[in-house]
Amino acid sequence: MNDAWVLLLGGMFCGLLAGAAAQYGRLCTFSAIEDAVMAGDFRRGRAFFLSLATALLATQALVGLQLIDVSANPYQHPQVELVGLIVGALLFGFGMSLVGTCGFGLLIRAGTGDLRALVTAVVLGIAAAASTGGLLAPLRLWIARLVTVPTQALGWETVHEFTREAVGLPANSAMTVLIVAVAIVLIFRSARFRKRPQLIVAGVLLGLAVTGGWIVTSALTDPFGVHRPESLTFVGPLSRVVLLTMGETMYSATFAVGSVLGVVWGSFAVAGIRDELRWEAFDDPREMRRHLLGAVLMGLGGVLTKGCTVGQGLSAASTLAVTAPIAIVFMILGASIGLSYLVGDRESFSLWPTAR
């Protein structure tokens, strides 16, 4: 079996685990934000941070034992496009509020028979491709180049390196243990969360799926750069799936493509077992317009941010990338702004005048 097949099957397995876990626990990053903002319910948010803590602890433990090497991961750059990161995260978060979920959530819903999610995911993939090297690329490049921070020159491409420079904390393992310990205390202090074992299981399995991605891809890292270590993310991979269906060769995108397919299949399997498969479609043209606009904003925002709520929020965070906390904060802010806007103007909100 050649490397391409190993990456494809490895991506399918990690995606399947993530998709099954999310469907089992009703775990969605946007739903976590919505529950917190609209109802003051932080249980899904705690599950998301449990995923983060699990992915961080497992990944950094393997790195510390020198069992994997993720130093060439796509989230560590010699410079951070700060404005692009912030604007992209805001756009992605606002787009999530229009769609009602993130890119990962779209795949989960598509696996249960939601045709709205399928259409929106395709548009998101097209928008991401257009933002990478198509119609939206000039806009994306202009925003990205407004302000850049030379992290390599400053000596902090990771949170660990930043804190070492700022406060003299020398050990990567110490930073990991500190973050995970604080996260675990804050997560499990809630009795309501402890009574939701499905959320706990889903959170842990999603975090392990992210670490699984690093294990699979780092084992096949190519010193010439053909294969780089990567893990779960769902903006760039959706664009790759769209391009692949139109005839482009797969090249090194095998893990990404496999993970997208795996999430859909994992969600489908759990939904089938629990009798949760339902055909669903757009209720009206207004809902469809809102979803399509949200998909475009998520595609552009995800490329600017170089990841989604899973890509930056879990995969990048598990490597202690300095971009991860910034992306998480501004994605949450963007989603909160979108929710406030929709709730405040829910009846009249429309992307196009409605004939009367």
MARVOMI-679308 format. One line per field, with one value per residue (C-alpha): residue number from 1; residue in three letters; x, y, z. Coordinates in steps of 0.2 Angstrom, whole numbers, plus 2048, in hexadecimal, padded with zeros to 3 digits. Last residue first. Layout:
N
resi	c(NUM / ...)
resn	c(ALA / ...)
c1	c(X / ...)
c2	c(Y / ...)
c3	c(Z / ...)
This chain:
356
resi	c(356 / 355 / 354 / 353 / 352 / 351 / 350 / 349 / 348 / 347 / 346 / 345 / 344 / 343 / 342 / 341 / 340 / 339 / 338 / 337 / 336 / 335 / 334 / 333 / 332 / 331 / 330 / 329 / 328 / 327 / 326 / 325 / 324 / 323 / 322 / 321 / 320 / 319 / 318 / 317 / 316 / 315 / 314 / 313 / 312 / 311 / 310 / 309 / 308 / 307 / 306 / 305 / 304 / 303 / 302 / 301 / 300 / 299 / 298 / 297 / 296 / 295 / 294 / 293 / 292 / 291 / 290 / 289 / 288 / 287 / 286 / 285 / 284 / 283 / 282 / 281 / 280 / 279 / 278 / 277 / 276 / 275 / 274 / 273 / 272 / 271 / 270 / 269 / 268 / 267 / 266 / 265 / 264 / 263 / 262 / 261 / 260 / 259 / 258 / 257 / 256 / 255 / 254 / 253 / 252 / 251 / 250 / 249 / 248 / 247 / 246 / 245 / 244 / 243 / 242 / 241 / 240 / 239 / 238 / 237 / 236 / 235 / 234 / 233 / 232 / 231 / 230 / 229 / 228 / 227 / 226 / 225 / 224 / 223 / 222 / 221 / 220 / 219 / 218 / 217 / 216 / 215 / 214 / 213 / 212 / 211 / 210 / 209 / 208 / 207 / 206 / 205 / 204 / 203 / 202 / 201 / 200 / 199 / 198 / 197 / 196 / 195 / 194 / 193 / 192 / 191 / 190 / 189 / 188 / 187 / 186 / 185 / 184 / 183 / 182 / 181 / 180 / 179 / 178 / 177 / 176 / 175 / 174 / 173 / 172 / 171 / 170 / 169 / 168 / 167 / 166 / 165 / 164 / 163 / 162 / 161 / 160 / 159 / 158 / 157 / 156 / 155 / 154 / 153 / 152 / 151 / 150 / 149 / 148 / 147 / 146 / 145 / 144 / 143 / 142 / 141 / 140 / 139 / 138 / 137 / 136 / 135 / 134 / 133 / 132 / 131 / 130 / 129 / 128 / 127 / 126 / 125 / 124 / 123 / 122 / 121 / 120 / 119 / 118 / 117 / 116 / 115 / 114 / 113 / 112 / 111 / 110 / 109 / 108 / 107 / 106 / 105 / 104 / 103 / 102 / 101 / 100 / 99 / 98 / 97 / 96 / 95 / 94 / 93 / 92 / 91 / 90 / 89 / 88 / 87 / 86 / 85 / 84 / 83 / 82 / 81 / 80 / 79 / 78 / 77 / 76 / 75 / 74 / 73 / 72 / 71 / 70 / 69 / 68 / 67 / 66 / 65 / 64 / 63 / 62 / 61 / 60 / 59 / 58 / 57 / 56 / 55 / 54 / 53 / 52 / 51 / 50 / 49 / 48 / 47 / 46 / 45 / 44 / 43 / 42 / 41 / 40 / 39 / 38 / 37 / 36 / 35 / 34 / 33 / 32 / 31 / 30 / 29 / 28 / 27 / 26 / 25 / 24 / 23 / 22 / 21 / 20 / 19 / 18 / 17 / 16 / 15 / 14 / 13 / 12 / 11 / 10 / 9 / 8 / 7 / 6 / 5 / 4 / 3 / 2 / 1)
resn	c(ARG / ALA / THR / PRO / TRP / LEU / SER / PHE / SER / GLU / ARG / ASP / GLY / VAL / LEU / TYR / SER / LEU / GLY / ILE / SER / ALA / GLY / LEU / ILE / MET / PHE / VAL / ILE / ALA / ILE / PRO / ALA / THR / VAL / ALA / LEU / THR / SER / ALA / ALA / SER / LEU / GLY / GLN / GLY / VAL / THR / CYS / GLY / LYS / THR / LEU / VAL / GLY / GLY / LEU / GLY / MET / LEU / VAL / ALA / GLY / LEU / LEU / HIS / ARG / ARG / MET / GLU / ARG / PRO / ASP / ASP / PHE / ALA / GLU / TRP / ARG / LEU / GLU / ASP / ARG / ILE / GLY / ALA / VAL / ALA / PHE / SER / GLY / TRP / VAL / VAL / GLY / LEU / VAL / SER / GLY / VAL / ALA / PHE / THR / ALA / SER / TYR / MET / THR / GLU / GLY / MET / THR / LEU / LEU / VAL / VAL / ARG / SER / LEU / PRO / GLY / VAL / PHE / THR / LEU / SER / GLU / PRO / ARG / HIS / VAL / GLY / PHE / PRO / ASP / THR / LEU / ALA / SER / THR / VAL / ILE / TRP / GLY / GLY / THR / VAL / ALA / LEU / GLY / LEU / LEU / VAL / GLY / ALA / VAL / ILE / LEU / GLN / PRO / ARG / LYS / ARG / PHE / ARG / ALA / SER / ARG / PHE / ILE / LEU / VAL / ILE / ALA / VAL / ALA / VAL / ILE / LEU / VAL / THR / MET / ALA / SER / ASN / ALA / PRO / LEU / GLY / VAL / ALA / GLU / ARG / THR / PHE / GLU / HIS / VAL / THR / GLU / TRP / GLY / LEU / ALA / GLN / THR / PRO / VAL / THR / VAL / LEU / ARG / ALA / ILE / TRP / LEU / ARG / LEU / PRO / ALA / LEU / LEU / GLY / GLY / THR / SER / ALA / ALA / ALA / ALA / ILE / GLY / LEU / VAL / VAL / ALA / THR / VAL / LEU / ALA / ARG / LEU / ASP / GLY / THR / GLY / ALA / ARG / ILE / LEU / LEU / GLY / PHE / GLY / CYS / THR / GLY / VAL / LEU / SER / MET / GLY / PHE / GLY / PHE / LEU / LEU / ALA / GLY / VAL / ILE / LEU / GLY / VAL / LEU / GLU / VAL / GLN / PRO / HIS / GLN / TYR / PRO / ASN / ALA / SER / VAL / ASP / ILE / LEU / GLN / LEU / GLY / VAL / LEU / ALA / GLN / THR / ALA / LEU / LEU / ALA / THR / ALA / LEU / SER / LEU / PHE / PHE / ALA / ARG / GLY / ARG / ARG / PHE / ASP / GLY / ALA / MET / VAL / ALA / ASP / GLU / ILE / ALA / SER / PHE / THR / CYS / LEU / ARG / GLY / TYR / GLN / ALA / ALA / ALA / GLY / ALA / LEU / LEU / GLY / CYS / PHE / MET / GLY / GLY / LEU / LEU / LEU / VAL / TRP / ALA / ASP / ASN / MET)
c1	c(71E / 72E / 73C / 74B / 75C / 767 / 759 / 758 / 746 / 740 / 751 / 756 / 75D / 75F / 769 / 774 / 778 / 77B / 787 / 790 / 792 / 799 / 7A6 / 7AB / 7AD / 7B7 / 7C1 / 7C6 / 7C9 / 7D4 / 7DF / 7E1 / 7E6 / 7F2 / 800 / 801 / 801 / 802 / 7F1 / 7EA / 7ED / 7E3 / 7D6 / 7D0 / 7DA / 7D5 / 7C5 / 7BE / 7C4 / 7D5 / 7E2 / 7D9 / 7D9 / 7D4 / 7C6 / 7C0 / 7BE / 7B5 / 7AB / 7A5 / 7A0 / 797 / 78E / 788 / 781 / 779 / 770 / 76A / 763 / 75A / 752 / 74D / 742 / 743 / 753 / 754 / 754 / 754 / 755 / 761 / 760 / 75B / 769 / 773 / 770 / 776 / 785 / 78A / 786 / 790 / 79F / 79D / 79C / 7AB / 7B5 / 7B2 / 7B9 / 7C8 / 7CC / 7CD / 7D9 / 7E4 / 7E5 / 7E9 / 7FB / 7F8 / 7E5 / 7E4 / 7D8 / 7C9 / 7B9 / 7B6 / 7C8 / 7C5 / 7B6 / 7BF / 7CE / 7C2 / 7BB / 7CC / 7D1 / 7C2 / 7C0 / 7CF / 7D5 / 7E8 / 7F7 / 80A / 811 / 812 / 81A / 826 / 837 / 839 / 829 / 81E / 817 / 817 / 812 / 802 / 7FB / 800 / 7FB / 7EA / 7E8 / 7EB / 7DB / 7D1 / 7D6 / 7CF / 7BF / 7BE / 7C1 / 7B3 / 7A7 / 7A9 / 7A6 / 797 / 78F / 793 / 788 / 786 / 798 / 792 / 784 / 790 / 79C / 7AD / 7B2 / 7B7 / 7BF / 7CA / 7CE / 7D3 / 7DE / 7E7 / 7E8 / 7F0 / 7FC / 801 / 804 / 80F / 819 / 81C / 823 / 82F / 838 / 82C / 836 / 827 / 826 / 833 / 82E / 81C / 81D / 827 / 81A / 80C / 815 / 81E / 827 / 838 / 835 / 83D / 832 / 823 / 825 / 814 / 80A / 7FE / 7F4 / 7FB / 7ED / 7DF / 7E7 / 7EA / 7D8 / 7D1 / 7DD / 7D8 / 7C5 / 7C4 / 7D0 / 7E0 / 7DC / 7CC / 7C4 / 7C8 / 7C1 / 7B1 / 7AF / 7B1 / 7A4 / 798 / 79A / 797 / 788 / 780 / 784 / 77E / 76D / 76B / 76B / 76B / 774 / 785 / 782 / 780 / 790 / 799 / 791 / 796 / 7A8 / 7A7 / 79E / 78C / 77C / 780 / 77E / 786 / 794 / 797 / 799 / 7A6 / 7B0 / 7AF / 7B6 / 7C3 / 7C9 / 7CA / 7D5 / 7E0 / 7E1 / 7E5 / 7F3 / 7FB / 807 / 819 / 826 / 817 / 811 / 7FF / 803 / 80D / 820 / 824 / 817 / 823 / 81C / 823 / 830 / 829 / 826 / 81D / 812 / 80E / 80B / 7FE / 7F5 / 7F4 / 7EF / 7E2 / 7DA / 7DA / 7D3 / 7C5 / 7C1 / 7C0 / 7B3 / 7AA / 7AA / 7A2 / 795 / 791 / 792 / 77F / 77D / 76E / 771 / 784 / 789 / 77D / 782 / 794 / 793 / 787 / 795 / 7A1 / 796 / 794 / 784 / 78D / 78B / 78B / 79C / 7A4 / 79F / 7A5 / 7B6 / 7B9 / 7B4 / 7BF / 7CE / 7CB / 7C8 / 7D8 / 7E2 / 7DA / 7DF / 7F0 / 7F4 / 7EE / 7F9 / 808 / 808 / 800)
c2	c(8D1 / 8CC / 8C9 / 8D4 / 8CB / 8C5 / 8C5 / 8C9 / 8D0 / 8C3 / 8BF / 8D1 / 8D1 / 8BE / 8BE / 8CC / 8C5 / 8B4 / 8BC / 8C6 / 8B6 / 8AC / 8BA / 8BB / 8A8 / 8A7 / 8B6 / 8AD / 89C / 8A4 / 8AE / 89E / 894 / 8A0 / 89D / 88B / 880 / 870 / 86A / 87B / 87A / 86A / 86F / 881 / 885 / 876 / 872 / 883 / 886 / 888 / 893 / 8A3 / 8AB / 89A / 898 / 8A9 / 8A8 / 897 / 89C / 8AC / 8A3 / 896 / 8A3 / 8AB / 89A / 896 / 8A7 / 8A6 / 894 / 89A / 8A9 / 89D / 892 / 883 / 87D / 86A / 85B / 848 / 840 / 833 / 833 / 820 / 81E / 811 / 81B / 82B / 823 / 81C / 82C / 837 / 82B / 82B / 83E / 840 / 832 / 83B / 84B / 842 / 838 / 848 / 850 / 841 / 83F / 851 / 84D / 84C / 849 / 84C / 859 / 852 / 85C / 851 / 854 / 867 / 865 / 859 / 865 / 874 / 86A / 865 / 878 / 87C / 86C / 86A / 859 / 856 / 85A / 855 / 859 / 84E / 854 / 85F / 858 / 850 / 846 / 843 / 832 / 82F / 841 / 83E / 82F / 835 / 847 / 841 / 836 / 845 / 84D / 83D / 83C / 84D / 848 / 838 / 842 / 84F / 842 / 837 / 846 / 84C / 83B / 83A / 849 / 849 / 850 / 85F / 863 / 861 / 86E / 86E / 862 / 86E / 87B / 86E / 865 / 876 / 87B / 86A / 86A / 87B / 878 / 867 / 86E / 87D / 872 / 865 / 874 / 878 / 889 / 895 / 8A5 / 8B1 / 8B9 / 8B0 / 89F / 8A3 / 8A7 / 897 / 88C / 896 / 891 / 89A / 8A4 / 8AA / 8BC / 8B8 / 8A9 / 8B2 / 8C0 / 8C8 / 8CD / 8DC / 8E0 / 8D1 / 8C6 / 8D2 / 8D5 / 8C3 / 8BE / 8CB / 8C6 / 8B3 / 8B6 / 8B1 / 8A2 / 89C / 899 / 8A4 / 89C / 88B / 88F / 896 / 886 / 87C / 887 / 885 / 872 / 872 / 87D / 871 / 862 / 86B / 870 / 85E / 858 / 845 / 840 / 840 / 851 / 857 / 851 / 858 / 869 / 868 / 867 / 876 / 880 / 881 / 88B / 892 / 8A4 / 8A3 / 899 / 8A7 / 8B3 / 8A8 / 8A5 / 8B8 / 8BC / 8AE / 8B5 / 8C7 / 8C1 / 8B6 / 8C1 / 8D0 / 8C6 / 8BE / 8B4 / 8B2 / 8A4 / 898 / 88B / 885 / 87A / 86D / 86C / 869 / 85B / 84D / 83D / 830 / 83C / 838 / 84B / 84C / 83D / 846 / 856 / 84E / 845 / 854 / 860 / 855 / 851 / 863 / 869 / 85B / 860 / 872 / 86D / 863 / 872 / 87C / 86F / 871 / 884 / 888 / 89B / 89A / 8A5 / 8A8 / 897 / 88C / 895 / 893 / 881 / 87F / 887 / 87A / 86B / 85C / 853 / 845 / 837 / 842 / 84A / 839 / 831 / 83F / 840 / 82D / 82D / 83B / 833 / 822 / 82B / 835 / 825 / 81D / 82B / 82D / 81A / 81A / 828 / 821 / 811 / 800)
c3	c(7F5 / 7ED / 7FA / 7F9 / 7FA / 808 / 814 / 827 / 82B / 837 / 83F / 842 / 854 / 854 / 843 / 848 / 85A / 852 / 845 / 852 / 85D / 84E / 84B / 85D / 85E / 84E / 855 / 865 / 85D / 84F / 85C / 867 / 858 / 84F / 85C / 857 / 867 / 85C / 863 / 860 / 84E / 84D / 859 / 857 / 847 / 83D / 847 / 848 / 836 / 82F / 826 / 82D / 81C / 814 / 821 / 81F / 80C / 80D / 81D / 815 / 805 / 80F / 819 / 809 / 803 / 813 / 814 / 802 / 805 / 815 / 80B / 7FC / 808 / 814 / 80D / 80C / 819 / 816 / 827 / 82E / 841 / 844 / 851 / 847 / 837 / 83F / 846 / 835 / 82B / 837 / 835 / 822 / 821 / 82C / 822 / 811 / 817 / 820 / 811 / 806 / 813 / 814 / 801 / 7FE / 7F9 / 7E6 / 7E4 / 7D1 / 7CB / 7C2 / 7C7 / 7D6 / 7DC / 7DC / 7E7 / 7F2 / 7F3 / 7F7 / 806 / 80C / 80D / 818 / 823 / 82E / 836 / 837 / 82D / 82C / 81B / 80C / 7FC / 806 / 801 / 812 / 810 / 81F / 81F / 832 / 835 / 82B / 834 / 846 / 843 / 83D / 84C / 857 / 850 / 851 / 863 / 867 / 85E / 869 / 879 / 875 / 86F / 87F / 88A / 880 / 881 / 894 / 897 / 8AA / 8AC / 8A2 / 8AE / 8BD / 8B6 / 8BD / 8B0 / 8A2 / 8AD / 8B6 / 8A6 / 89D / 8AB / 8AB / 898 / 897 / 8A5 / 89E / 88D / 893 / 89E / 890 / 885 / 892 / 894 / 89C / 89B / 89C / 88B / 881 / 888 / 887 / 874 / 871 / 879 / 870 / 860 / 852 / 85F / 85B / 856 / 845 / 843 / 848 / 83B / 83E / 82E / 82C / 81C / 812 / 816 / 811 / 800 / 7FE / 801 / 7F6 / 7E8 / 7EB / 7EA / 7D7 / 7D8 / 7E1 / 7F3 / 7F5 / 7E6 / 7ED / 7FE / 7F5 / 7EB / 7FB / 805 / 7F6 / 7F7 / 80A / 808 / 7FB / 807 / 816 / 80F / 809 / 81B / 819 / 82A / 822 / 81B / 82C / 832 / 823 / 826 / 838 / 833 / 828 / 837 / 83C / 83B / 829 / 82D / 83E / 836 / 82A / 838 / 840 / 82F / 82C / 83D / 83C / 82B / 831 / 840 / 836 / 827 / 832 / 83B / 82C / 837 / 831 / 831 / 831 / 83C / 839 / 82A / 834 / 831 / 844 / 845 / 84A / 851 / 85D / 864 / 876 / 878 / 867 / 86C / 87D / 873 / 868 / 876 / 882 / 874 / 86C / 87D / 883 / 872 / 873 / 885 / 87F / 872 / 880 / 88B / 87E / 87C / 88E / 88F / 890 / 892 / 886 / 877 / 878 / 880 / 876 / 866 / 869 / 86C / 85E / 853 / 859 / 856 / 861 / 861 / 86B / 85F / 850 / 855 / 85A / 84A / 83F / 849 / 848 / 836 / 832 / 83B / 832 / 821 / 823 / 827 / 818 / 80C / 814 / 813 / 801 / 7FC / 805 / 7FB / 800)
